[in-house]
Amino acid sequence: MATAEKTTVERVVTEDGFTLKLTVDEAETLVAVLAQVAGSPTTSPRGLAEGVLKVLVESGVRTYWPRIAGHPANLTRGAVRFDDYPEEA
């Protein structure tokens, strides 16, 4: 008779990435730019931009809303709009 046993295997995953060290002004400017990204959050790179925006704000970077005097977001016009990723063939 067959038997089965569930096991858990831990794996080490190595992933390339980047670490940025930003001044407060640079971080607030990046928040202002990322807040202007448009497109589908699930089928375009907008979701990646939202993830970066979220961690910046959660880490204490001054947010862009409500409009705050002196925040770089007050100087933005328009948006960066991402099209969806191409369909895989």
Phi, psi and omega per residue, in radians:
M1 nan 2.436 3.136
A2 -1.301 2.603 3.052
T3 -2.287 2.774 3.127
A4 -2.447 2.556 3.107
E5 -2.430 2.269 3.128
K6 -1.399 2.312 3.084
T7 -2.251 2.716 3.074
T8 -2.026 2.222 3.136
V9 -1.982 2.159 3.087
E10 -1.514 2.409 3.128
R11 -2.199 2.509 3.051
V12 -1.673 2.185 -3.140
V13 -1.962 2.221 3.085
T14 -1.810 2.207 -3.105
E15 -2.289 2.281 3.071
D16 -1.219 2.569 3.122
G17 -2.858 -3.047 -3.121
F18 -2.345 2.594 3.027
T19 -2.088 2.214 3.114
L20 -1.870 2.426 2.994
K21 -2.021 2.021 -3.043
L22 -2.081 2.583 2.958
T23 -1.274 2.935 3.099
V24 -1.028 -0.784 -3.131
D25 -1.099 -0.719 3.116
E26 -1.123 -0.744 3.141
A27 -1.131 -0.725 3.118
E28 -1.167 -0.618 3.084
T29 -1.162 -0.729 3.092
L30 -1.093 -0.706 3.075
V31 -1.048 -0.749 -3.137
A32 -1.089 -0.719 3.134
V33 -1.195 -0.832 -3.104
L34 -1.109 -0.512 3.122
A35 -1.209 -0.275 -3.121
Q36 -1.695 0.098 -3.109
V37 -1.400 2.286 -3.140
A38 -2.103 2.936 -3.117
G39 2.179 3.091 3.136
S40 -1.268 2.263 3.118
P41 -1.270 -0.216 -3.111
T42 -1.913 -0.402 -3.070
T43 -2.122 0.250 3.099
S44 -2.527 2.994 3.123
P45 -1.140 -0.083 3.116
R46 -0.979 -0.666 3.135
G47 -1.048 -0.631 3.092
L48 -1.162 -0.738 3.120
A49 -1.095 -0.715 3.127
E50 -1.116 -0.639 3.111
G51 -1.111 -0.736 3.112
V52 -1.160 -0.771 3.114
L53 -1.007 -0.788 -3.107
K54 -1.065 -0.808 -3.105
V55 -1.227 -0.548 3.068
L56 -1.113 -0.829 -3.126
V57 -1.155 -0.729 3.127
E58 -1.140 -0.454 3.138
S59 -1.449 -0.052 3.046
G60 1.937 0.037 3.075
V61 -1.171 2.340 -3.113
R62 -1.008 2.262 -3.078
T63 -1.363 2.934 -3.064
Y64 -1.656 -0.143 -3.064
W65 -2.390 2.374 -0.037
P66 -1.172 2.831 -3.084
R67 -0.902 2.209 -3.106
I68 -1.997 2.271 3.124
A69 -0.991 2.329 3.097
G70 1.494 -0.073 3.122
H71 -1.424 2.419 -3.126
P72 -0.985 -0.422 3.134
A73 -1.056 -0.435 3.120
N74 -1.211 -0.240 -3.100
L75 -1.763 0.039 -3.079
T76 -1.510 2.614 3.046
R77 -2.429 2.432 3.086
G78 1.346 -2.852 -3.069
A79 -2.641 2.832 2.944
V80 -1.784 2.054 -3.104
R81 -1.921 2.159 3.072
F82 -1.609 2.325 2.942
D83 -1.330 2.892 3.103
D84 -1.172 2.721 3.012
Y85 -1.056 2.595 3.101
P86 -1.136 2.603 3.079
E87 -1.146 2.432 3.078
E88 -1.345 2.404 -3.107
A89 -1.378 nan nan
